């Protein structure tokens, strides 16, 4: 009341003195204050209204879908992060009913591209779930990076370039006109825009237009500017052996024609090229005896009947002579053009007998190409009862290992197939022996060596390059080193705090890398029980790890949908590869060290150039998880194994040659050509490996549910 009386007295005084302009100014100020108070009350009410999220997103969605086709594909990218954070804001404010209604109303907009994320978020039923769920925390703590392009319109004069509107400017104009405070708040807090010149790309052609990044918007760009020395090691064992082989080939060149028939008889690849060898491995006691089954290709069966088959067989042999004989030098020269780098780690010495074995393998190596596909030897596990978590094959295919849910590790020796079973002993780290004897009633069953020591399911196993050691990792957060010669556990490595998903030996042995649920990867040495380096930076589980061929880098794939390249010496991340839309499950390095392949949960495979950090080619062909990848020895082919029960062979050489001759920086990515799809009856493919002779080994467990 005192303020009102004071205002009246002031107004009467201004009227008596004749200050008309001052009186009008005072009146306008009084009206403005009253209007502002009313709007503040209205705004306070609207801030507590859960319907504002539904209205804000609905209007943004309608505007984006009604935009011109030239901008629509870019503007639609904004909808997903706005949808996610609007839903989580409603949950955080306690409006659970409105949050569920909002989620189910607009879920169909993102079902195709983000179905797995939506299934996880569907389980959010209270604000506490946002704090407990790892995916929700990742969304809250990090920003979405969205790529938008700038368009230019060139007038008839070449020197005159006029900039026209682009998607980012249209979005700003929409937010300014509509005063969409909810959408504006989500964008400011949770989205980072990367505006670049050029034509807008379709979502289907640009996989990394929407990606979850760290708190720094320029993090990936800064990391990818660091230098990477992707070449091969100086004076490596294989390089020395190739030089020695080249010299011996020159000496034997004069008598090559006379010795051609002897070489054919000595080299098994001449007789079994493009044959599928199927080895059945029994894992559990059964009344049926196991068997070794060799299924030959149609070409060999036809060769046994008549002149037409004989001529076909002769032509095929002649073709193979050229592939494995003279042209092997062409194959090695493709790798030899890669630059040589010095090792950052102290490398172990290679025994003489191992060098001789490598020399023999190089002598008998088959050159693969789009017209000369590899032979495949597939090891199938039976009677696993869904207990097989992982499998791996030694470099020469002589040993096969399986890791099981009952914490056991079993190794099969392929040279003992069909021989009577013997007692297999594994020795624990405390020196005590544990044995498993197969009863005499099952005489003839192929034997395996049982390794026991883990206290949880075994998720990964890997042989050393020469097959004398075996690594296994488990949910008990430990890594164990086993001797395949002594059948004993040598070391138990402890350092991770959570389950270890993957472990891999370096190409030279002695060093190995591990990937864990604790979001770190670690570098280890066989002679030390503590890790040498800890690589931290991923936003979620590190699911897979792979060494670079020169041992100076490791690559890690994560559930945060990114792949990172780390420097082994410094432990620093030097590349971040963004493009996958689901967790990355498999990695492979090309033999020359320049390219890397990664496979994800959705069945997509991406080829990356390590020097630039760009995606060379996305591969779309699998319908389920890609669990394993492998490059052929000369790098011409890429093999992929998937949960869809197929092995696929891709032509890498043609695409990389095109990349070297054409600048694809502004164009669309060059897609690799699918050469062959090799389906199994009902066996998901767990692991792939090319031997030094370019024979492709594969393994998997028969799935009764898919048969």
SULWO-V132147 format. One record per residue. N is the residue number from 1. NEAR is the number of other ideal C-beta (glycine too) atoms within 12 Angstrom. Layout:
n=N near=NEAR
n=N near=NEAR
//
This chain:
n=1 near=7
n=2 near=8
n=3 near=11
n=4 near=11
n=5 near=11
n=6 near=13
n=7 near=19
n=8 near=16
n=9 near=14
n=10 near=22
n=11 near=22
n=12 near=14
n=13 near=16
n=14 near=20
n=15 near=17
n=16 near=12
n=17 near=13
n=18 near=10
n=19 near=16
n=20 near=14
n=21 near=12
n=22 near=17
n=23 near=21
n=24 near=15
n=25 near=16
n=26 near=22
n=27 near=19
n=28 near=14
n=29 near=16
n=30 near=20
n=31 near=14
n=32 near=14
n=33 near=16
n=34 near=14
n=35 near=14
n=36 near=14
n=37 near=14
n=38 near=14
n=39 near=15
n=40 near=14
n=41 near=14
n=42 near=14
n=43 near=16
n=44 near=12
n=45 near=13
n=46 near=20
n=47 near=18
n=48 near=17
n=49 near=20
n=50 near=27
n=51 near=22
n=52 near=30
n=53 near=40
n=54 near=30
n=55 near=24
n=56 near=36
n=57 near=36
n=58 near=26
n=59 near=25
n=60 near=36
n=61 near=31
n=62 near=20
n=63 near=28
n=64 near=30
n=65 near=19
n=66 near=16
n=67 near=26
n=68 near=19
n=69 near=14
n=70 near=20
n=71 near=31
n=72 near=22
n=73 near=29
n=74 near=38
n=75 near=37
n=76 near=35
n=77 near=40
n=78 near=47
n=79 near=41
n=80 near=39
n=81 near=38
n=82 near=45
n=83 near=46
n=84 near=42
n=85 near=36
n=86 near=44
n=87 near=40
n=88 near=37
n=89 near=35
n=90 near=37
n=91 near=35
n=92 near=24
n=93 near=24
n=94 near=17
n=95 near=26
n=96 near=23
n=97 near=16
n=98 near=25
n=99 near=35
n=100 near=23
n=101 near=19
n=102 near=36
n=103 near=34
n=104 near=19
n=105 near=21
n=106 near=28
n=107 near=25
n=108 near=16
n=109 near=29
n=110 near=30
n=111 near=18
n=112 near=17
n=113 near=26
n=114 near=31
n=115 near=19
n=116 near=23
n=117 near=39
n=118 near=25
n=119 near=17
n=120 near=25
n=121 near=35
n=122 near=23
n=123 near=18
n=124 near=32
n=125 near=19
n=126 near=21
n=127 near=21
n=128 near=14
n=129 near=23
n=130 near=32
n=131 near=17
n=132 near=15
n=133 near=25
n=134 near=27
n=135 near=34
n=136 near=31
n=137 near=21
n=138 near=32
n=139 near=38
n=140 near=28
n=141 near=22
n=142 near=33
n=143 near=32
n=144 near=39
n=145 near=35
n=146 near=37
n=147 near=37
n=148 near=35
n=149 near=31
n=150 near=25
n=151 near=26
n=152 near=18
n=153 near=15
n=154 near=13
n=155 near=12
n=156 near=9
n=157 near=8
n=158 near=7
n=159 near=8
n=160 near=11
n=161 near=15
n=162 near=13
n=163 near=15
n=164 near=19
n=165 near=22
n=166 near=30
n=167 near=37
n=168 near=30
n=169 near=22
n=170 near=28
n=171 near=34
n=172 near=23
n=173 near=18
n=174 near=29
n=175 near=27
n=176 near=14
n=177 near=13
n=178 near=20
n=179 near=18
n=180 near=32
n=181 near=21
n=182 near=34
n=183 near=38
n=184 near=24
n=185 near=21
n=186 near=34
n=187 near=29
n=188 near=19
n=189 near=23
n=190 near=33
n=191 near=36
n=192 near=30
n=193 near=31
n=194 near=31
n=195 near=23
n=196 near=25
n=197 near=19
n=198 near=21
n=199 near=23
n=200 near=32
n=201 near=24
n=202 near=19
n=203 near=25
n=204 near=18
n=205 near=22
n=206 near=31
n=207 near=36
n=208 near=35
n=209 near=34
n=210 near=38
n=211 near=34
n=212 near=39
n=213 near=36
n=214 near=28
n=215 near=18
n=216 near=16
n=217 near=22
n=218 near=17
n=219 near=27
n=220 near=34
n=221 near=21
n=222 near=18
n=223 near=28
n=224 near=28
n=225 near=16
n=226 near=24
n=227 near=19
n=228 near=32
n=229 near=30
n=230 near=33
n=231 near=30
n=232 near=35
n=233 near=33
n=234 near=20
n=235 near=18
n=236 near=31
n=237 near=32
n=238 near=32
n=239 near=28
n=240 near=20
n=241 near=28
n=242 near=33
n=243 near=20
n=244 near=21
n=245 near=29
n=246 near=23
n=247 near=15
n=248 near=19
n=249 near=24
n=250 near=14
n=251 near=12
n=252 near=19
n=253 near=16
n=254 near=10
n=255 near=14
n=256 near=18
n=257 near=14
n=258 near=11
n=259 near=18
n=260 near=22
n=261 near=14
n=262 near=14
n=263 near=27
n=264 near=24
n=265 near=13
n=266 near=16
n=267 near=30
n=268 near=22
n=269 near=37
n=270 near=31
n=271 near=26
n=272 near=28
n=273 near=37
n=274 near=35
n=275 near=29
n=276 near=33
n=277 near=30
n=278 near=28
n=279 near=35
n=280 near=35
n=281 near=42
n=282 near=34
n=283 near=37
n=284 near=26
n=285 near=19
n=286 near=19
n=287 near=12
n=288 near=14
n=289 near=21
n=290 near=32
n=291 near=19
n=292 near=24
n=293 near=19
n=294 near=19
n=295 near=23
n=296 near=21
n=297 near=23
n=298 near=17
n=299 near=29
n=300 near=24
n=301 near=15
n=302 near=19
n=303 near=24
n=304 near=15
n=305 near=15
n=306 near=12
n=307 near=12
n=308 near=14
n=309 near=18
n=310 near=17
n=311 near=16
n=312 near=22
n=313 near=29
n=314 near=18
n=315 near=17
n=316 near=30
n=317 near=30
n=318 near=19
n=319 near=25
n=320 near=39
n=321 near=28
n=322 near=23
n=323 near=35
n=324 near=38
n=325 near=32
n=326 near=20
n=327 near=24
n=328 near=36
n=329 near=28
n=330 near=23
n=331 near=35
n=332 near=31
n=333 near=18
n=334 near=31
n=335 near=35
n=336 near=23
n=337 near=21
n=338 near=32
n=339 near=19
n=340 near=22
n=341 near=26
n=342 near=19
n=343 near=28
n=344 near=26
n=345 near=31
n=346 near=17
n=347 near=25
n=348 near=24
n=349 near=12
n=350 near=25
n=351 near=15
n=352 near=12
n=353 near=12
n=354 near=26
n=355 near=23
n=356 near=19
n=357 near=26
n=358 near=32
n=359 near=28
n=360 near=22
n=361 near=32
n=362 near=36
n=363 near=29
n=364 near=31
n=365 near=38
n=366 near=42
n=367 near=39
n=368 near=46
n=369 near=28
n=370 near=24
n=371 near=21
n=372 near=32
n=373 near=36
n=374 near=45
n=375 near=40
n=376 near=42
n=377 near=38
n=378 near=44
n=379 near=46
n=380 near=39
n=381 near=40
n=382 near=33
n=383 near=24
n=384 near=33
n=385 near=20
n=386 near=20
n=387 near=23
n=388 near=39
n=389 near=36
n=390 near=42
n=391 near=46
n=392 near=45
n=393 near=42
n=394 near=34
n=395 near=30
n=396 near=30
n=397 near=37
n=398 near=28
n=399 near=39
n=400 near=47
n=401 near=46
n=402 near=44
n=403 near=46
n=404 near=36
n=405 near=23
n=406 near=25
n=407 near=26
n=408 near=36
n=409 near=48
n=410 near=41
n=411 near=40
n=412 near=39
n=413 near=29
n=414 near=29
n=415 near=18
n=416 near=24
n=417 near=30
n=418 near=20
n=419 near=19
n=420 near=17
n=421 near=29
n=422 near=21
n=423 near=19
n=424 near=30
n=425 near=25
n=426 near=33
n=427 near=25
n=428 near=24
n=429 near=25
n=430 near=11
n=431 near=12
n=432 near=14
n=433 near=21
n=434 near=23
n=435 near=18
n=436 near=22
n=437 near=16
n=438 near=27
n=439 near=14
n=440 near=12
n=441 near=13
n=442 near=21
n=443 near=15
n=444 near=21
n=445 near=33
n=446 near=34
n=447 near=31
n=448 near=38
n=449 near=37
n=450 near=33
n=451 near=42
n=452 near=32
n=453 near=36
n=454 near=36
n=455 near=18
n=456 near=24
n=457 near=28
n=458 near=43
n=459 near=43
n=460 near=46
n=461 near=46
n=462 near=46
n=463 near=37
n=464 near=35
n=465 near=37
n=466 near=31
n=467 near=32
n=468 near=28
n=469 near=37
n=470 near=47
n=471 near=48
n=472 near=51
n=473 near=51
n=474 near=42
n=475 near=27
n=476 near=26
n=477 near=28
n=478 near=35
n=479 near=48
n=480 near=45
n=481 near=39
n=482 near=45
n=483 near=26
n=484 near=34
n=485 near=18
n=486 near=19
n=487 near=33
n=488 near=28
n=489 near=35
n=490 near=30
n=491 near=27
n=492 near=26
n=493 near=36
n=494 near=22
n=495 near=27
n=496 near=35
n=497 near=16
n=498 near=25
n=499 near=31
n=500 near=49
n=501 near=43
n=502 near=48
n=503 near=50
n=504 near=45
n=505 near=40
n=506 near=40
n=507 near=37
n=508 near=30
n=509 near=33
n=510 near=30
n=511 near=39
n=512 near=48
n=513 near=47
n=514 near=50
n=515 near=50
n=516 near=43
n=517 near=28
n=518 near=25
n=519 near=31
n=520 near=36
n=521 near=49
n=522 near=40
n=523 near=41
n=524 near=41
n=525 near=27
n=526 near=28
n=527 near=17
n=528 near=18
n=529 near=19
n=530 near=17
n=531 near=29
n=532 near=30
n=533 near=30
n=534 near=30
n=535 near=36
n=536 near=22
n=537 near=30
n=538 near=39
n=539 near=32
n=540 near=35
n=541 near=34
n=542 near=46
n=543 near=42
n=544 near=49
n=545 near=50
n=546 near=47
n=547 near=40
n=548 near=45
n=549 near=39
n=550 near=39
n=551 near=39
n=552 near=39
n=553 near=46
n=554 near=51
n=555 near=49
n=556 near=48
n=557 near=47
n=558 near=45
n=559 near=33
n=560 near=37
n=561 near=43
n=562 near=47
n=563 near=53
n=564 near=47
n=565 near=42
n=566 near=39
n=567 near=28
n=568 near=38
n=569 near=24
n=570 near=17
n=571 near=24
n=572 near=25
n=573 near=35
n=574 near=33
n=575 near=38
n=576 near=42
n=577 near=41
n=578 near=39
n=579 near=37
n=580 near=41
n=581 near=34
n=582 near=34
n=583 near=36
n=584 near=47
n=585 near=46
n=586 near=48
n=587 near=48
n=588 near=46
n=589 near=39
n=590 near=41
n=591 near=42
n=592 near=38
n=593 near=37
n=594 near=34
n=595 near=43
n=596 near=49
n=597 near=50
n=598 near=49
n=599 near=48
n=600 near=42
n=601 near=31
n=602 near=34
n=603 near=29
n=604 near=38
n=605 near=48
n=606 near=45
n=607 near=40
n=608 near=46
n=609 near=32
n=610 near=41
n=611 near=27
n=612 near=23
n=613 near=33
n=614 near=32
n=615 near=37
n=616 near=40
n=617 near=37
n=618 near=34
n=619 near=39
n=620 near=25
n=621 near=29
n=622 near=35
n=623 near=19
n=624 near=25
n=625 near=32
n=626 near=47
n=627 near=45
n=628 near=44
n=629 near=47
n=630 near=46
n=631 near=40
n=632 near=43
n=633 near=37
n=634 near=40
n=635 near=43
n=636 near=41
n=637 near=45
n=638 near=52
n=639 near=48
n=640 near=49
n=641 near=45
n=642 near=40
n=643 near=32
n=644 near=29
n=645 near=32
n=646 near=36
n=647 near=45
n=648 near=41
n=649 near=39
n=650 near=44
n=651 near=32
n=652 near=44
n=653 near=34
n=654 near=26
n=655 near=35
n=656 near=35
n=657 near=20
n=658 near=21
n=659 near=29
n=660 near=20
n=661 near=11
n=662 near=16
n=663 near=12
n=664 near=21
n=665 near=17
n=666 near=14
n=667 near=16
n=668 near=20
n=669 near=31
n=670 near=29
n=671 near=27
n=672 near=35
n=673 near=22
n=674 near=28
n=675 near=30
n=676 near=27
n=677 near=22
n=678 near=34
n=679 near=23
n=680 near=32
n=681 near=21
n=682 near=20
n=683 near=39
n=684 near=40
n=685 near=46
n=686 near=44
n=687 near=46
n=688 near=43
n=689 near=45
n=690 near=39
n=691 near=36
n=692 near=36
n=693 near=38
n=694 near=43
n=695 near=40
n=696 near=45
n=697 near=42
n=698 near=47
n=699 near=46
n=700 near=44
n=701 near=42
n=702 near=31
n=703 near=25
n=704 near=15
n=705 near=13
n=706 near=19
n=707 near=12
//
